[in-house]
Amino acid sequence: MENNNKIYLDNAATTAIDPKVTEAMNKSYEFFGNPSSLHSFGQDARKLVDGARDFIAFFLDCKPTEVIFTSGGSESDNLAIKGIVDAFYGKGERVEGGNKPHVITSAIEHHAVLHTIQDLEKEGKIEATYIRPNKFGIVSAKDVEKAIKSNTILVSIMYANNEVGTVQPIREIGKMIEKINSRSSKGHVVSSKGNKEIDPVADIHTTNYMLHATGKKSKIFFHTDAVQAAEFFEMGTKYLHVDLLTLTAHKIHGPKGIGVLFVKKGTPIIPQITGGDHEFRLRAGTENVSSIVGLKTAIELVESRKKKAEGIKKLRDKLEDSILKNIPETYLNGDKELRSPAISNISFKNAEGEAIILNLDFLGIAVSSGSACTARSLEPSHVLLAIGLSHELSHGAIRFSLSRDTTEKEIDRVIEALPGIIAKLRQMSPFA
């Protein structure tokens, strides 16, 4: 997207709000009532929330009651992971024998997943396994299967990586976990207040329960952070075979501060924000009506503009091919085919990523060196280190992320500007 001769290629961090989204949100401000109020003002607002929930359920191929509105991707990830772990323990109770639940994730997750699991591990609440991807940034479903233990209760693997764009085999992993669960009929479910058995497929939005892990196999739940996938890939939860899925608006030309957690009926989860019966008792707080309307509109536009993905890919490939051909000692990070059409991550040997960003920004071109959540960190990308890059090449990596607004003229400007910047920085480098 070009704005006053500026070029924005950091869409994996956030996207520009589509004018149609802004228009829909502005109209929604007329309905200012609290959606939980019984009077007409509140019920008018409730209709907007319910309408959005119904449409998002259609998009995700799930029930409206399985769509939980949150403040965004990070909260959804936290609710999924902490909610499952808390449900295991019940209301603060330890399981018989003191066994800890086991959680599996990958070494290339967004920090909203990675740090949450690491924190639970440090607190002594879980044991965790971090699956390393191959050199192209793809996690093997077989490696996930090998990591499963008798006390495994949760697997969380992201759909599309936010730094290198690689797409993980979510459907394959989901189907594998379903097979394991179907073979494991030894585990039993008990209520959090005793040993009375309850229906494991009951509507747990109003029931807290825990899973026993006393050597018997518990059901494994599967979560995917899909915030980078919604624009381009299949999001049907039944197709993906997931129990929990994270979605956020600002990655798909919607507003910041609104997201969704899909929670499949029968999935045990304890709310992390309490104080009301909102969102089927899974997330307290008055609904952000205008942003919910914005999220719905953004998803409507995703559905109508999916054909633009091929055009985005062509522009990305043009940029990428030119860089790799015309600038020596440059390297593509991630898989060339199994990735988002919008993301290209390239390392420039003997050039610091931060210096490249600043030089491009001086020319009005916005890119990044990785996740926006770690942009101010001097540490190399954990994703690039996990796929085997050296610290040097990790520090010299740039992420170019396009959108449906990106034009060929913008790509041509970047292609023209970049070689001179890299040559200048390499002349200054003590390692060149």
C-alpha positions as CSV (number, residue, x, y, z in Angstrom):
1,M,0.0,0.0,0.0
2,E,1.4,3.4,-1.0
3,N,0.4,6.4,1.1
4,N,1.8,9.8,0.2
5,N,4.7,8.1,-1.7
6,K,5.3,5.8,1.2
7,I,5.3,2.0,0.7
8,Y,4.0,-0.3,3.4
9,L,5.4,-3.9,3.3
10,D,4.8,-4.9,6.9
11,N,1.3,-6.4,6.6
12,A,2.2,-9.5,8.7
13,A,2.5,-7.0,11.6
14,T,-0.8,-5.3,10.8
15,T,-2.9,-4.3,7.8
16,A,-4.6,-1.1,6.9
17,I,-8.3,-1.0,7.7
18,D,-10.4,-1.4,4.6
19,P,-12.6,1.6,3.9
20,K,-15.7,-0.7,3.9
21,V,-14.7,-1.9,7.4
22,T,-14.5,1.7,8.6
23,E,-17.8,2.5,7.1
24,A,-19.5,-0.4,8.8
25,M,-18.0,0.4,12.1
26,N,-19.0,4.1,11.9
27,K,-22.6,3.0,11.2
28,S,-22.5,0.7,14.2
29,Y,-21.7,3.5,16.7
30,E,-25.4,4.5,16.4
31,F,-26.2,1.4,18.4
32,F,-24.5,2.3,21.6
33,G,-26.5,0.2,24.0
34,N,-25.0,-2.5,26.2
35,P,-25.7,-5.8,24.4
36,S,-26.5,-7.4,27.7
37,S,-29.3,-4.9,28.5
38,L,-32.9,-6.0,28.0
39,H,-34.3,-2.7,26.7
40,S,-34.4,-1.9,23.0
41,F,-31.1,0.0,22.9
42,G,-29.3,-3.1,24.2
43,Q,-31.2,-5.5,22.0
44,D,-30.4,-3.5,18.9
45,A,-26.7,-3.8,19.8
46,R,-27.2,-7.5,20.6
47,K,-28.5,-8.1,17.0
48,L,-25.2,-6.7,15.6
49,V,-23.2,-9.0,17.9
50,D,-25.3,-12.1,17.1
51,G,-25.3,-11.4,13.4
52,A,-21.5,-11.1,13.4
53,R,-21.2,-14.3,15.4
54,D,-23.4,-16.2,13.0
55,F,-21.4,-15.1,10.0
56,I,-18.0,-15.9,11.6
57,A,-19.4,-19.3,12.6
58,F,-20.3,-19.8,8.9
59,F,-16.7,-18.8,7.9
60,L,-15.2,-21.2,10.4
61,D,-17.7,-24.0,9.8
62,C,-18.8,-24.2,13.4
63,K,-21.7,-23.4,15.7
64,P,-22.3,-19.7,16.8
65,T,-21.9,-20.8,20.4
66,E,-18.4,-22.0,19.6
67,V,-17.3,-18.5,18.6
68,I,-15.8,-16.5,21.5
69,F,-15.0,-12.8,21.0
70,T,-11.7,-11.7,22.6
71,S,-9.4,-8.6,22.4
72,G,-7.2,-10.3,19.8
73,G,-4.8,-13.1,18.9
74,S,-2.7,-12.9,22.1
75,E,-5.7,-13.1,24.4
76,S,-7.2,-16.0,22.3
77,D,-3.9,-17.9,22.5
78,N,-3.7,-17.4,26.3
79,L,-7.4,-18.4,26.8
80,A,-6.9,-21.5,24.8
81,I,-3.7,-22.7,26.5
82,K,-4.3,-21.5,30.1
83,G,-8.0,-22.4,29.9
84,I,-7.2,-26.1,29.0
85,V,-4.5,-26.4,31.6
86,D,-6.7,-24.9,34.3
87,A,-9.5,-27.2,33.3
88,F,-7.2,-30.1,33.9
89,Y,-6.5,-29.1,37.4
90,G,-10.1,-28.0,38.1
91,K,-10.3,-25.0,40.5
92,G,-6.7,-25.0,41.6
93,E,-6.7,-28.7,42.6
94,R,-3.8,-31.0,41.9
95,V,-4.4,-34.3,40.2
96,E,-3.9,-37.6,42.1
97,G,-0.3,-38.5,42.3
98,G,0.8,-35.0,41.4
99,N,1.2,-35.8,37.7
100,K,1.6,-32.7,35.5
101,P,-0.2,-32.4,32.2
102,H,2.0,-32.4,29.1
103,V,1.7,-29.8,26.4
104,I,3.3,-30.0,22.9
105,T,4.1,-27.0,20.7
106,S,6.7,-25.9,18.2
107,A,9.8,-23.9,18.5
108,I,8.6,-21.4,15.9
109,E,5.4,-20.3,17.5
110,H,4.3,-16.7,18.0
111,H,5.4,-15.5,21.5
112,A,1.7,-15.4,22.6
113,V,1.8,-19.2,22.5
114,L,5.5,-19.8,23.2
115,H,5.8,-17.5,26.2
116,T,2.5,-18.7,27.7
117,I,3.6,-22.3,27.6
118,Q,7.1,-21.4,28.9
119,D,5.5,-19.5,31.8
120,L,3.3,-22.4,32.7
121,E,6.3,-24.6,32.6
122,K,8.3,-22.3,34.9
123,E,5.4,-22.3,37.3
124,G,5.5,-26.0,37.6
125,K,2.0,-26.5,36.1
126,I,3.0,-28.4,33.0
127,E,5.8,-30.2,31.3
128,A,6.3,-29.1,27.7
129,T,7.8,-30.4,24.5
130,Y,9.0,-28.0,21.8
131,I,9.0,-29.6,18.3
132,R,11.8,-28.3,16.1
133,P,10.9,-27.8,12.4
134,N,13.0,-28.8,9.5
135,K,15.4,-26.4,7.8
136,F,12.5,-25.0,5.8
137,G,10.4,-24.2,8.8
138,I,7.9,-27.0,8.7
139,V,6.9,-29.2,11.6
140,S,6.5,-32.9,11.0
141,A,3.2,-34.5,12.0
142,K,5.2,-37.6,12.8
143,D,7.4,-35.7,15.2
144,V,4.3,-34.4,17.0
145,E,3.0,-38.0,17.2
146,K,6.3,-39.2,18.6
147,A,6.1,-36.5,21.3
148,I,2.7,-37.5,22.6
149,K,2.7,-39.1,26.1
150,S,0.1,-40.6,28.3
151,N,-0.4,-37.3,30.1
152,T,-0.5,-35.1,26.9
153,I,-3.6,-32.9,27.0
154,L,-2.8,-30.2,24.5
155,V,-1.1,-29.7,21.2
156,S,-0.7,-26.1,19.9
157,I,0.8,-25.6,16.4
158,M,0.5,-22.4,14.4
159,Y,-1.1,-22.6,10.9
160,A,1.1,-20.1,9.0
161,N,4.2,-18.7,10.5
162,N,4.3,-14.9,11.0
163,E,8.0,-14.5,10.2
164,V,8.8,-16.9,7.3
165,G,5.2,-17.7,6.2
166,T,5.6,-21.5,6.2
167,V,2.3,-23.4,6.4
168,Q,2.1,-26.3,8.9
169,P,0.3,-29.5,8.2
170,I,-2.6,-28.7,10.6
171,R,-5.1,-31.0,9.0
172,E,-2.7,-33.9,9.0
173,I,-1.9,-33.3,12.7
174,G,-5.6,-32.8,13.6
175,K,-6.6,-36.1,11.9
176,M,-3.7,-37.9,13.6
177,I,-4.7,-36.6,17.1
178,E,-8.3,-37.6,16.4
179,K,-7.2,-41.2,15.6
180,I,-5.2,-41.3,18.9
181,N,-8.2,-40.0,20.8
182,S,-10.5,-42.6,19.2
183,R,-8.2,-45.4,20.2
184,S,-7.8,-44.1,23.8
185,S,-11.0,-45.1,25.6
186,K,-9.3,-45.9,28.9
187,G,-9.3,-42.3,30.3
188,H,-12.3,-41.0,32.2
189,V,-13.7,-37.6,33.0
190,V,-14.6,-36.5,36.5
191,S,-16.1,-33.4,37.9
192,S,-13.9,-30.8,39.6
193,K,-15.6,-31.4,42.9
194,G,-15.4,-35.2,43.1
195,N,-15.3,-38.5,41.3
196,K,-18.8,-38.3,39.8
197,E,-18.6,-39.0,36.1
198,I,-20.1,-36.5,33.7
199,D,-20.8,-36.5,30.0
200,P,-17.6,-35.6,28.3
201,V,-19.5,-34.1,25.4
202,A,-21.7,-32.0,27.6
203,D,-21.8,-28.2,27.0
204,I,-18.8,-27.3,29.1
205,H,-19.3,-23.6,28.6
206,T,-21.3,-23.9,31.8
207,T,-19.5,-26.8,33.4
208,N,-16.0,-27.0,34.9
209,Y,-14.4,-30.3,34.9
210,M,-10.9,-31.9,34.9
211,L,-9.3,-34.8,33.3
212,H,-7.6,-37.5,35.2
213,A,-4.0,-38.3,34.3
214,T,-3.1,-41.1,36.6
215,G,-1.4,-43.2,34.0
216,K,-4.6,-43.4,31.8
217,K,-4.8,-41.7,28.5
218,S,-6.6,-38.4,28.5
219,K,-8.2,-36.8,25.5
220,I,-5.7,-34.6,23.6
221,F,-7.0,-31.2,22.5
222,F,-5.6,-29.4,19.4
223,H,-5.2,-25.7,19.1
224,T,-3.9,-23.7,16.1
225,D,-3.0,-20.0,16.0
226,A,-4.4,-19.1,12.6
227,V,-4.0,-15.3,12.6
228,Q,-1.7,-15.3,9.5
229,A,-3.8,-17.9,7.6
230,A,-7.3,-16.4,7.5
231,E,-6.7,-14.3,4.4
232,F,-5.4,-17.1,2.2
233,F,-6.1,-20.6,3.5
234,E,-9.0,-22.9,4.4
235,M,-10.3,-22.0,7.8
236,G,-13.1,-24.6,8.2
237,T,-12.5,-26.0,11.7
238,K,-14.0,-29.4,10.7
239,Y,-11.7,-29.6,7.7
240,L,-8.7,-28.8,9.9
241,H,-9.8,-31.1,12.7
242,V,-9.1,-28.6,15.4
243,D,-10.6,-28.1,18.9
244,L,-9.5,-24.5,19.3
245,L,-8.5,-21.8,16.7
246,T,-7.3,-18.3,17.1
247,L,-8.3,-15.5,14.7
248,T,-7.7,-11.7,14.8
249,A,-9.1,-8.8,12.8
250,H,-6.1,-6.6,12.2
251,K,-4.3,-9.2,10.1
252,I,-7.1,-9.1,7.6
253,H,-7.7,-5.4,7.1
254,G,-9.9,-5.1,10.2
255,P,-9.6,-3.1,13.4
256,K,-7.0,-3.8,16.2
257,G,-8.2,-5.1,19.5
258,I,-10.8,-7.7,18.4
259,G,-10.3,-11.4,17.8
260,V,-12.0,-14.8,18.1
261,L,-11.2,-18.1,19.8
262,F,-13.1,-21.0,18.3
263,V,-13.8,-23.5,21.1
264,K,-15.3,-26.8,19.9
265,K,-18.2,-28.0,22.0
266,G,-17.0,-30.5,24.6
267,T,-13.6,-28.8,25.0
268,P,-12.9,-28.1,28.7
269,I,-11.8,-24.6,29.2
270,I,-11.7,-22.2,32.2
271,P,-12.2,-18.5,31.6
272,Q,-9.2,-16.2,32.3
273,I,-11.2,-13.0,32.5
274,T,-14.1,-13.2,35.0
275,G,-16.8,-10.9,36.2
276,G,-19.8,-11.7,34.0
277,D,-21.6,-14.3,31.9
278,H,-20.5,-12.8,28.6
279,E,-19.3,-15.0,25.8
280,F,-21.0,-18.1,27.2
281,R,-19.2,-17.6,30.5
282,L,-15.8,-18.0,28.8
283,R,-14.8,-14.3,28.7
284,A,-16.3,-11.6,30.8
285,G,-16.6,-8.0,29.6
286,T,-19.0,-5.9,27.7
287,E,-18.8,-6.7,24.0
288,N,-16.9,-4.3,21.7
289,V,-19.8,-4.0,19.3
290,S,-18.2,-1.7,16.7
291,S,-15.0,-3.8,16.5
292,I,-17.0,-7.0,16.2
293,V,-18.9,-5.5,13.3
294,G,-15.5,-4.5,11.8
295,L,-14.2,-8.1,12.2
296,K,-17.4,-9.4,10.5
297,T,-17.0,-7.0,7.6
298,A,-13.3,-7.8,7.2
299,I,-14.1,-11.5,7.0
300,E,-16.8,-10.8,4.4
301,L,-14.2,-9.0,2.3
302,V,-11.8,-12.0,2.7
303,E,-14.5,-14.3,1.3
304,S,-15.0,-11.9,-1.7
305,R,-11.3,-11.3,-2.4
306,K,-9.6,-14.6,-2.2
307,K,-8.8,-14.5,-5.9
308,K,-6.3,-11.7,-5.1
309,A,-4.0,-14.2,-3.5
310,E,-2.4,-15.2,-6.8
311,G,-1.7,-11.6,-7.7
312,I,-0.1,-11.1,-4.3
313,K,2.1,-14.2,-4.8
314,K,3.2,-12.9,-8.3
315,L,4.4,-9.6,-6.8
316,R,6.1,-11.4,-3.9
317,D,7.9,-13.7,-6.3
318,K,9.0,-10.8,-8.5
319,L,10.5,-9.0,-5.5
320,E,12.1,-12.2,-4.2
321,D,13.5,-13.3,-7.5
322,S,15.0,-9.9,-8.2
323,I,16.7,-9.7,-4.7
324,L,18.1,-13.2,-4.9
325,K,19.4,-12.7,-8.5
326,N,20.8,-9.2,-8.3
327,I,22.1,-8.9,-4.7
328,P,24.9,-11.4,-3.9
329,E,24.9,-13.5,-0.7
330,T,21.2,-13.3,-0.1
331,Y,19.2,-16.3,1.1
332,L,15.5,-17.2,1.3
333,N,14.4,-18.3,4.7
334,G,11.6,-20.9,4.9
335,D,10.0,-23.1,2.3
336,K,9.7,-21.7,-1.2
337,E,6.3,-23.4,-1.9
338,L,4.5,-24.2,1.4
339,R,4.1,-20.7,2.7
340,S,1.8,-17.7,2.7
341,P,1.7,-15.9,-0.6
342,A,2.2,-12.6,1.2
343,I,5.5,-13.2,3.1
344,S,9.1,-13.3,2.0
345,N,11.9,-13.5,4.5
346,I,15.4,-12.9,3.2
347,S,18.8,-12.8,4.9
348,F,21.5,-10.4,3.7
349,K,24.9,-11.5,4.6
350,N,27.1,-8.8,6.2
351,A,24.2,-6.3,6.6
352,E,22.4,-5.7,9.8
353,G,18.6,-6.0,9.6
354,E,17.9,-2.9,11.7
355,A,20.2,-0.8,9.5
356,I,18.4,-2.1,6.4
357,I,15.0,-1.2,8.0
358,L,16.1,2.3,8.8
359,N,17.6,3.0,5.4
360,L,14.5,1.8,3.7
361,D,12.3,3.8,6.1
362,F,14.3,6.9,5.2
363,L,13.1,6.3,1.6
364,G,9.5,5.8,2.8
365,I,9.5,2.0,2.6
366,A,8.3,0.0,5.6
367,V,9.5,-3.5,6.3
368,S,10.4,-5.5,9.4
369,S,13.0,-7.9,10.7
370,G,10.5,-10.3,12.1
371,S,7.5,-10.3,14.5
372,A,6.3,-6.8,15.5
373,C,6.0,-8.2,19.1
374,T,9.9,-8.4,19.3
375,A,10.8,-5.5,17.0
376,R,12.6,-3.7,19.8
377,S,14.6,-6.8,20.9
378,L,18.3,-7.1,20.0
379,E,18.0,-10.9,20.2
380,P,18.0,-12.8,16.9
381,S,14.7,-14.3,15.7
382,H,13.9,-17.5,17.6
383,V,12.2,-18.7,14.4
384,L,15.3,-18.3,12.3
385,L,17.5,-19.9,14.9
386,A,15.1,-22.8,15.2
387,I,15.4,-23.6,11.4
388,G,19.2,-23.6,11.7
389,L,20.3,-20.1,10.7
390,S,23.4,-18.6,12.3
391,H,23.2,-15.5,14.5
392,E,24.8,-13.5,11.7
393,L,22.2,-14.4,9.1
394,S,19.4,-14.1,11.6
395,H,20.4,-10.5,12.4
396,G,20.6,-9.8,8.7
397,A,17.0,-11.0,7.9
398,I,14.3,-8.9,6.5
399,R,10.6,-9.8,6.3
400,F,8.7,-8.3,3.4
401,S,5.0,-8.8,3.8
402,L,2.5,-7.8,1.1
403,S,-1.3,-7.3,1.0
404,R,-4.0,-7.1,-1.5
405,D,-3.3,-3.4,-1.7
406,T,0.3,-3.8,-2.7
407,T,1.0,-2.6,-6.3
408,E,3.7,-3.6,-8.9
409,K,4.9,0.0,-8.9
410,E,5.7,-0.3,-5.2
411,I,7.6,-3.5,-5.7
412,D,9.6,-1.9,-8.5
413,R,10.6,0.9,-6.2
414,V,11.8,-1.5,-3.6
415,I,13.7,-3.5,-6.2
416,E,15.4,-0.3,-7.4
417,A,16.3,1.0,-3.9
418,L,17.5,-2.1,-2.1
419,P,20.8,-3.0,-4.0
420,G,22.3,0.4,-3.2
421,I,21.4,0.2,0.5
422,I,22.9,-3.3,0.9
423,A,26.1,-2.3,-1.0
424,K,26.5,0.8,1.3
425,L,25.9,-1.2,4.5
426,R,28.4,-3.9,3.4
427,Q,31.1,-1.3,2.8
428,M,30.6,-0.2,6.3
429,S,30.5,-3.7,7.8
430,P,33.7,-4.9,9.6
431,F,32.8,-8.4,8.5
432,A,32.6,-7.8,4.7
